[in-house]
Amino acid sequence: MKKQPELPDFVRDLEIVQSLNRRMMGTKDLSEDRKVKEDPEISDTSM
């Protein structure tokens, strides 16, 4: 079992933040697309 070189905390945090941002952006894009598709019908019936 090879020993991992220790990363400085800020580097590890940066990688975590970037992966979280990527995940959030991905889910946000999906939900935005879904919202855009559903919105016209919802706004039409509510008007």
Summary of the structure (lengths in Angstrom):
residues: 47
radius of gyration: 19.9
end to end distance: 64.4
largest distance: 64.4
contacts: 74
relative contact order: 0.08
helix: 81%
strand: 0%
